[in-house]
Amino acid sequence: MKYCYVCGEKLEEKECYNCGVLDGLFPFCPKCGEFRFPFFNSAVSMVIFNADYSKTLLIKQYGRDFNILVAGYVNKGETLEAALNRELKEETGLCAVEYKFNKSRYYEKSNSLINNFIVRVKNEEFILNAEVDFAKWYTLDEAKEAVYKNSLAEYFLNLATGKIQPLSV
């Protein structure tokens, strides 16, 4: 960010102190007299498992021919948990029985912090909305082969499949 998003003035680097401790150099608007901290998006993504953790759901979206995870942006004022439940219901018609945080990763292409969850659903009967072109339940081995290679979806899926046992009831 080079210019103030309020007044358009060129920003300067200025030392920022938090409770008397130097946090570092941050963009500062000399006209407004305010720090202008960088913006980024927050999003949720989820590795969705069936009731016994034997299958996972992958989707295809927006005319693209590769399998990814259900994901979506967190709305202003919304918690990660609320966004997870909303996106899951909107895109697949499914409801989470339980979920657990998996891992987060910054995604530069969309300037987003992706917060991934392991989600278990009660049944495998999904209803897709207009955002989703295709969805299919895969065994864990099939999913590892079918997921978009070298993607965050693959990264999160591989992490999640190693964490299934602690979630089993």
VENCOR-V425507 format. One record per helix or strand. SS is the DSSP state (alpha for helix, beta for strand). FROM is the first residue (numbers start at 1). LEN is the number of residues. If there is no record, write none. Layout:
[[SS & FROM & LEN] [SS & FROM & LEN]]
This chain:
[[beta & 3 & 1] [beta & 10 & 1] [beta & 12 & 7] [beta & 21 & 9] [beta & 34 & 2] [beta & 41 & 9] [beta & 55 & 7] [beta & 67 & 2] [beta & 70 & 4] [alpha & 80 & 13] [beta & 96 & 12] [alpha & 108 & 3] [beta & 112 & 10] [beta & 132 & 8] [alpha & 140 & 7] [beta & 147 & 1] [alpha & 152 & 10] [alpha & 164 & 4]]
